[in-house]
Amino acid sequence: MLGWSALVASLAAWYAVGQHQNYREMARNYARAAHEKELIYRRWNAWMGGVYVPVSEQTPPNPFLTVPERDLRTPSGRLLTLVNPSYMTRQVHELAASQGTIRARITSLRPLNPKNAPDSWETEALGALEQGADEVSDVLSAAGEPVVRLIRPLRTEPACLACHGKQGYRLGDVRGAISVSVPVGEVRAGLAAQTRKVLAGYAVCWAVGLAGIGFAARKTARHLAERARTAEALRAGKEAAEAGVRAKTAFLANMSHEIRTPMTAVLGFLDLLDDPDATEAERRDAVATIRRNANHQLQLVNDILDLARLEAGRIEVQRVACQTRQVVDEVVGQLRNQAHEKGLALCIERTGPIPETIVSDPSRLHQALCHLVGNAIKFSHRGQVRIVVSCDTQREEMSFAVTDQGIGMTGEQLATLFRPFTQADSSTTRRYSGTGLGLAITKRLAELLGGRVAVASEPGVGSTFTLTVAAGPLEGVPLVRWLDPSSTVAGLAAVAHDIAASIAPGDTR
C-alpha cells in the first residue's frame, strides 16, 4: 500500500509540474491555430478575387483598394463593394476583439492602410521574418497580465499579385504578417481546471488500487480453500472421464455384438442358399432374413455416420414446402409391417386442423419420426403405437407425439436418455439390442429443424415422445382434416366433432 501510494503521488506531481511548465507552449499553439485559420480565409478570398458585400456604415468602400469595378450596383439598386483579403481580415479581427480574448491583426512594414502599421515589437519581428524566420513569439505583459504574442509571415502568392504586385512584391516575398496575442491567464486557468480533474482521477486510481490490494489480500487468504475446491473438481472430472471411457467400452462391446450378429446370420443363410437340397420356401426365408439383417446393418452404419456429421456440424437442413400428411404416411408405411409382426396397431390421430404444408426438411423430419416410432415399436409388446399430430398456429410449430404402451422408464433413466451410445440401462441393451444412437440423433435433428424433443414416461405403462419442429409461415396455408384408415374410433369421433362444429345452428342442409 505504501509503494502504491508513493507511485501515484509521484505521477500526480510529475503531471502537475509538467502542466505548469507547458501552459505557455499551449498558448502558442492557440495562437498558431488562430493564424492558420486566418490564413485559410485570406487564401479563399484571394482565390475568389475578393467578394462583394453590401455597402454599409460598418463596411464602406475600401479607399486603399484601387481596382476596376471596386463598386457595383445591382439591377435592384443595391450598392456592392469589393472586399479584398486584407479588408476582410481586419473586419474579422475587429469582430473577434469585441467577442473574445484572443486578439489578431494584420501588419506590414509597407502598409497601404496606416491602421496596419506595426508597433515596436511587430517592427522588430517583421524584420526577423524578412530575414527568413518562420515565426517569432514572446511572452510580454499587457495590462499587468502575461500575454503570448506570436507573428507569422504572409508570403506573396499568385492570387495576391493582382493588388500587391503594384507595390513591387514578387512571389514568395514577405509582404506582411498576422500578429496574434493570447492571454496566458485564461490558458493557465483552463489548464488548472484540467489539472484538478486529472489529479482527481489519480486520487480515484489510488483509492481503487488500495481497494484492489485489500481484495488481493483477502483472496490470498482464501487461496488454500480454492485449491481444495479445484482438486475436488479435478477428481470429479477424472471420474467423469473414466465413466466416459467405460461408456465407450460398453458401446464398443455392444457395437461388436450388433455387427457380428447380422453378419453371422447373413453368412449362415448364404450357406443355406448354396445348399442344392434347400426347398424353395427355405430359400425365400433365407433371402428375407438376409435382407432384414442387411437393412439392420445399413441402418447401424447410417446412424453412426449421421451422428458424426451432426456433432461436426456438417449436416444442413433444407427449408422447402412439404406435405405434413405425406411425411407421416411414409413413416407409417415404412414401419407398419414391423408393428404388425409384433401384434401392435400403428395409428395416426390429429388434434385440430393441420396445415396442408409446412416449411421444413421432409427427409430430416422423416428420419426423426422414424427413430421415435421405431423405438416405440421396439419397446412395446401389446396395445398400440399412436402418432398424434397437432399444430400451434400462434407459435407456428408442428408437434408429433408418439405414444406407446411399452416398458416405460424411470426418472434416472430419462436423465441419460439422449446421450449417444446409451440406452436406459444395460439390461435394456441386452434384451432389445440397438446402439442407443437413435434418440441422440433425433434430438439434434429436432434442434436443426427449429424445435425440440420432450418425453414423458412411466415404468410399466409406456412413454410419449413429442417431436416439435418449426412450421414456417402459416398465413394463407390451407388447414385440412385427415384421418388414417387404421385410426381408432376416437379419431373418427374427433373428425365428426370438427365437421359438426362447422355447421351453423338451424342449417338443414
N, C-alpha and C positions, 0 to 999 in steps of 0.2 A: 504493500500500500504506500509506503514511503517512497519507493522508487517510482511508482506510477505518478504520485503527486509531484515529485521533482521533475519528471519528464514533461508533464502537462504545463507546469509553471514555466519551464524553460521555453517551450514552444510558444506560449502566450506572450512572454516577454520579448522573444525574438520578433514575433509578428508586430507587436505594438511599436517597437523601436523602428522596424522597417517602414511601417506606415508613416511614422512621424518624419522620417527622413525622405520619403518619396512624395510628399504632398506637393512640393514644388515641381517635380517632374510631371505629376498628374496635371497640374495647372498648365504646363507647357503643352501637354497632349491635348487639352481642351482648346488651347489657342491654335494648335496645328489643325485640329479638326475644323474649327471655325474658318481658318484660312482656306482649306481645301474646298469647303462648301462655297465660299465666296468666289473662288477661282472657277468652279464649275458653272455658277450662274453667269459670270462675266464671259466665259467662253461661249456659252449658249447664246447670249445676247450678241456677241461679236459674229458668230456664225450666221445669225439671222440678219446681220447688217443693221442691228438696232430694232427696237419695237416702237410702234406708235401707240400713244396713250392720249386720252382727252386732256386738253389744256385746262388747268385749274389753278387755284391760288397756291396749292401745295406743289403743283408741277407746272411751272411756267416754261416757255420755250428756253432752251439752253443757249445763252448768249455766247458761250465758248465753242459751240458746235456750228461750224460754217460749212455745210454741205448742201447740195441741191435738194429740194423737196424736204427741207427740215420740217416745215409746217404744211399740213394739208387740210383741206376742208371736204368733208364727206358730202354726198348728194343731199343728205338731210340737213346739212348746215353745221354739223359739229366740227370744231376745230381740233385737229390732232397735231401732236408734236413728236418728233423722233427722240427717243431716249437711248443714248449710247451706253456702253458698259460702265463708264465712269460715273455718269449721271445716275444710272440705276443703283450702282454700288453705294454712292453717297446717300441716296434717299433710303435705301435699305438699312444703312448703318444708323441714320438718324432715327428710324423707326425702332430699331433694336435697342438703341440707347434709352429710349423712353419706356421700354418694356422689360429690360433685363439688366444684368450687371456686367456682362461681357461687352467690352467696347471694341470697335474696329473702325478703321478709316483708311482711305487710300491717300497716298502721299507720293511726292516726286521732287527731285532736285530741280526739275524744269516744269513746274505745273502750269497748265493752261488756266486753271481756276485758282486764284490766290488762297481759297479756303483749303486747298490741298497742300499748302506749303508745310514742310516738316518742322517739328520742334527740334531742339538741340540734340536730344537722344536719337531721334529719327534721322537727323542730318548725318551724324556720325555713322549710324547703322547703314544708311544708304550708300555711303562711301565704301563701307566694307563689302556690301553686296556688289557694287560695281567692280570691286577688285576680285570677285569670284566666289565670295562666301554664299552658301546656300541658305543660311539662316543666322539671325542674330537674336539672342534673347538675354534677358537680365531680370533680376528681382529689384524693383525700385519701391519707393514709398510714395503713396498718394493719399493725401488727407489723413496721414498717420497710420495707414494700413498698408501692408506689403502687397505689391501688385507684380505679377509676372507679365513682362512686356516681350512680345515676340514679333519679329518682322521678317517677311519672306518676299523675294523679288517677284515682280510682274515682268516677264520677258515678252518681247515683241513677237507675236505670231502672225501668220499670213492675214488673218481676218482683222488684225489691228492696224495694218498699213494704210487702210483707207483714210484714217484720221491722223495717225501718228507718223505716217511717212512724211508728211509735210514738215514735221519737226526735225527730220533728219535721222530718225531711228531706222535701223535695219533689223532683219530677222535675228532673234536671239539677244538683242540689246536689252539691258535693264532700263526700262523707261519709268519705273516707279516701284511701289511696293504696297502691300497691305499690312498695316500695323494693327496688332491685336493686343488688348490688355485684359487680363483675367485676375480678378481679386483673389488673393491667396486665402483670405479669411474664410470665404464660403467653401472653397475646396477643402480647407483644413477642417471646417465644421462638418462637412459631409463625410470626410474620412474618419473623423472622430466618432460619428454615429455608426459608421460601418464597423469601426474597430470595436465599439461596445458590443455590437451584435456578435461579432466573431468571438470576442472574449467570453460572451455568454455561452456560445457554442462550446468553447473549450471547457467552460465550467460544467456544462451538461455531460460532455465526454468524460470529464474527470469523475463526476458522480456515477455515471454508468460504469466506468472502469472499476470504481470501488465496489459497486454492487456485483459486477462480474467476478471480482476477486473473492468476495464473500461467498458468492454462489459456488465458485470453484472449490472453495474450502469445504463447504457443506457436501458438495458432490464427491470430493475425495473421501470424506468420512463414510459415504455410502458405497464406496468402490468395492469393498470386500463382499457386501451383500449382492451387488450387481454381478460380481464374478461368480458367486454361488448360483444365482439365477441363470447365468449363461451356461454354467456347467450342467445344470438341470435341463436346460433347453437342448444342449448338445446330446445329453443322454436320451432325451425323448426323440430327437432327430435320428439318433443311431437306431433306436428301437423301431421307429417308423421305416427307416431304410431296410432293416432286417426283415420287417413284416412285408415290405415290398419285394424283397428277394424271395421270401417264402411264397408270396402270391405268384411271382413269376415262375418259381419252380413248380408249384401246383399247376399253373397254367400249361407249362411245357409238358408235364406228365399227362394232363387231360388232353392236350393237343395231340400228343403222340397216340393216345387211345383213339381220338376222333379221326386221325389219319389212317392208322393201321386197320381199324375195324372195317371201314368201307372198302379199303383196298383188298383186304383178305376176302371179303365177300365177292368182290369183282373177280379176283383171280380164281376163287373156288367155282363160281358159276361159269367162268370161261372154260374151265376144265370140263364142266358138265356139257357145255355146248359142243365141246370137242369129242364127247363120247358118242360113238356111232349107234349105241343101243338106246340113247335117250329118246323118249317119246316126244311128239310134237307139243303136247301140253307142258312137259318138263322144259322144253326149250323156250316156250313162251314165258313160263315163270322165271326162267333164268335171265332172259332178256329184260323182263320187268325189274327184276332185282338188281341187275347191273345198272340199268338206267336210274333207278332210285338211289343207289349208292353213289353213282357218278354225280348226280344232281346235288346230293348232300356234300360231296367233296368240293364241287364247284362253288356251292354257297359258302362253305368254310373259307375257301380262298378269297372269294369276293368280300366277305366280311373283314378279313384281315387287311386286305388292300384298302377297302373303304375307310376303316378306322385309321390306318396310317396316313391316308390322304387328308382325312378330316383333321387329325392332330397337326399335320403340317400346313393346314390352311390352303390346300391345293384343290379343294372342291368348290366350284362356283355354282350357284343356283340360277336358273333362268326365271324370268318373270313374264309368263305368257298366259293368255286366257285359256283355261282348261275347264272341262265339264266335270262338276263335282260327282254327279251320278256315275259317269263313265269310270272315274278313278276307283270309286267304291266297288262298282260291279266287277272290274278287273281283279281287284283283290279277292273278292268273294269267289269269283270263278276260278282263280288260281288255287285257292285253299279249300274249296268246298269238298272235294273228294277226300282230302286229308281229314276233314272234320267227320265226314260220313263214315270213314273207316273206323273211327273211334266211337261211333254212335252218337255224335253230337249234332245238334241243329245249329246252323250258321245263319243268323237272322240280321236283317237290316231294318232299323227303325229311324224315324226322324222326329224332331221336336220343332214344330212350327214350319213355316215355309222356308225353303232352301234356295239360295241364288242358283240360277241355271249355270252360271260360270263364275269362276274366281280367278284372280291373277296370282299365279303361283308356279312352282315347278312340278308338273304332274309326275315325272319319273321319281323325284325325290320324295314326294308325298306318297306315291305308291309304295316305295321302298320302306318308308317309316311305318305305314299302315300294315304292310306285310309282316314286319317284325312283331308288331303288337298283336295282331290276330294270330300269327303263327305261335307265339308264346302262349296265348290264351288256349289254343287247341292243345298244345303240348302238355300243359299242366292241368288239363281238365279230363275227367273220366265219366262225367254224367251231365245231363242237362243241356244247356245251350250256350253258345257264344253270341253275344249281341253287339252289333255296331250301331250306336246311336249317333246320328248326325244332327247337328244344330248350328245355328248361325246367330251371332250377336251383331246385328246391323249397325248398332250405335258405335261399337268399337271396331267394326269391320274385321271380325275374326270368325273363322270356321272351327268347330270343335268336333272331334271324332272320339266318342267314348267307347272303349272296347271292354265289355264286361263278361266275366266267365264265372263258372261255379266250380272252380278248381281248388287247389290245396291252400291258397291264400298264404299270407306272410305275416310275420311279427314285426313290431316296430324296429327291433335291432336289425332284422333282415332288410327292411326298407332303407335303412341308413346307408347301406353299401350297394344298393340295387343298381345304380347307374355307373358304377366303376367298371372299367374294362377288365375282362378276364375273370369276372367273379359271377357266381350265382348265389342264391340265397344262403346255401351252406354246402359243405362237401357232400352230404348225403344226397342233396338235390342233384348235384352234378353226376354222382354215380348212378342214380336212378333214372334221370331224364336225359342224360348226356348233354351235349352242347358246350359251346366255348364261353358263354357269358358276354359275347360282344354285341348282341342284338340291341339291348336297351341302351348301351353306351352310344352306339351308332344312332339310334333313334333320337336320343336326347340332343346330340349335336346337329342332326338334320333339322329337328324342330327349331333350334336356335337360328340356323341358317334361313329357315322359312319364316322368320319373324315371330316365332311362337315359343312354346314350351311343352313339357310333358309333366303331368301330375298323376299321382297314384294314390288309391285308397284300397286297403286290403284288410281282411280278417281271416285268421287261420281257420281252415276247415270250411269256410263259407265262400270265398272267392275274392277276386280282385277286379278293380276297374282302373284301367289306364286311359287317361284323357289326353289326346294329342290336339293342341290348339295351334293354328297357323294363321298368318295374316292373309286376309281375303282380298286385299286391294280395294280400290274404289268400287262401291256397290251402287252408287247413284245411277239409276236407269237400267240396272241389270234385272231381268225378269225373275220373279220368285215363283218356284214351281213346287208342286206337291207330288212326291213319288213314293212308291211302295215296292218293296222287294216281294217277289212271289212267295218266298219262304218266311216272310214276316209273320209274327204272331197275330192273334185276333186283336190284341191290344193295339197293334199298329193299324189294323183296318179301322178300328173304332176311332183312332186319332184322326184319320183321313175323313171319316164320316162327320166327325165333330167339326172339322175345319170347313167342310162343304156346307153343313147346316148353318154355321155361324155367318156364312157369306150370303144367306138368303134373307131378304128383308121380311119382317113380320107382315102377314097378310098376303104374301106373294103366293098365288095359287098355281103358278106355272110349274 
